[in-house]
Amino acid sequence: MSQRVCISLDAMGGDYGPSTVVPGAALARERHPETTFLIFGDEAVVAPLVAAEPRLKGGVEIRHTTYAVAMDDKPSQAVRQGRGKSSMWKAIQAVKDGEADAAVSAGNTGALMAMSKICLKTMAGIERPAIACLWPTVRGESVVLDVGATIGTDAEHLIEMAVMGSAMARIVFDLERPTVGLLNVGTEEMKGNEAVKEAARLLREIDLPNFAYHGFVEGNDLGHGTVDVVVTEGFTGNIALKTAEGTAKQIGTYLRSAMTRTLSAKIGALFARQAFRALREKMNPSRANGGVFLGLEGIVIKSHGSENAQGFAAAVDLAHDMARHDLMRTIREMLDQTPTLAPA
């Protein structure tokens, strides 16, 4: 029998709120029938949507709240005004109180991180949390972090992220010893800033049993899937993520334009429609939606605010996997085996 997993959902977050969250939860529950949900939001809006989804029958408890964090709220403002009463805070609080195994929100990223840090606190041995995402590659997928939690870094924080990213990769990819690379401006040892070079030196010396340090990787290695885990600081990681998303949309626009330009192109597109469908699915950002907040005393997943139900379901799937396979225990075990990070 599958282990039961309860996930708390911020129904009021994101661009579309409950109209995306509820059907997304239903799609995810179809794949994971043992999953139950605590849904925080306006009951007058949420309840009819839940009632219209047979897949959610017997698996949902609605917790009423009308206060929602706006997408353009500053984190400090969101915490000050929404602490204790917003759908976002209550979803996180459910994890802290042990009512839920993970929380998912499509709301304001800065507010979600600020509330998560205040409510859940950071893990012992972790200086700062990071946001990790699944990155589509020609080999499959890689874990990339940090993609926007904090700006600036030092060697110790890079090593912390290598440990946490490897823990996530072990669960998601079912790997005993994932490979880890530090994102840099070149693969030569003398290149990069002092933090990156010092982290590389320490990772070579430590030689941890739970992941294999590959060395430096460059921007083009992200798409190649050269390593299972790519580590960088939040400023660079967020730019890389947004650039990749924009490039995918740009290529899609070019293809659509080229395939409809002439009659022969339209005929060719007709014959190649299966190939284009496969390409579109491979490049569909909804498939890999969901950023994992690593380094907190609890599991929080950030969904893109503009995602549809399919994309939100992917974030719920990720939350399910992280909870089902005990991400927190895996990270703690790996931290304990890391000499420079082991709690005093």
Steps between C-alpha positions, in 0.01 A plus 500: 500500500634846405594742774236767553619855424317818598578821310385847598409733213489879485187525285509880474857528363604549140338675206192275490452387860252218575403456132847355442585360843196275538508330157879472536455317829248270332745414222772425754268283710415296194870407486537467879165378641643475852549880511268721705483878505447785742385787279521851645285764333159659463260211563226662291729478197692182579215272609308498167822429310581209732146365470537501121809275517409133569870418527520707817209326675592407855845651471455871574448716805434868430629754754326833446694825467438795274833678544739448208854626448514710183754411232657848523514521880843560647609206720511717812152632426365150434640370829378799699146495361453131422671330792262258666204572272594474132446180299876492436598521867239245605620249238855529637380490861328167427842352421652641818211362708539154346159507333653494151814338360566779247356833385450626143435859394496685168513832682756776541845334514663753733208488739492119495871479580477762775201332664658156468821615669311665785248221550715190439853630577814371327650158565794459737818525297343712225585869477243600237226317309507458123246444224565190287326418173495212253671606176416320170814372323584285198572217748180545698504744793743657746453674834610866488533724806485776613258656251409806702482461878804710592743731326872451562677200646810360664675164477314347795161593358594345164591176679173510694314528169702213351392280792134604484481478121653154509244388758223614267664330200529171689124506556381631163742308279545195727879537492734367766777752423393797282765706322536866603646793309564862599380747235792717393631714214729216391604149593864586578589498871644853496176657373216643708465709813657405832181348644462259208868404497505442877182289484655291223813440706298394804273270301803324349654455845183382677408238234161420651352150459152622397595703194789528255650843438546541124670839491407828334225511238407780261168640384476266202532200734158582646322388183739212436432348840872458568434450872202402713524808723614850402583740784514878470391806695150646471577801281667295227258209538189715460639670189589161351149369574320799346733493199426132438125554532514794259712306252254210500213737418713671233577171326134405511403830337765454228377148425136601476591787268721284278246219474218729381696726265444309175277225367788253484595585858141434611502164321835415662364599839204269446730202446722602792220572746587203722860617528389856577256373761783309670724807486227722644445255784873478572532880514176551692600682822190363676659155505776616733302759695579536867786651696597321821595718796798310640654557842181558698352287778218397271420451132369797300452497122461814288294467182523760223228757550381484140485121472188313391351201682744260335793707619365533853447123508870456416589710806268286714663186356838638607371574850365146520835347400699717741269406789452135402875439485582711806712780358564643847653177631718464189637854535569457872687174441714660231570808714617275782749338262639836382792597730483877451120512543429247775306665786709569810 
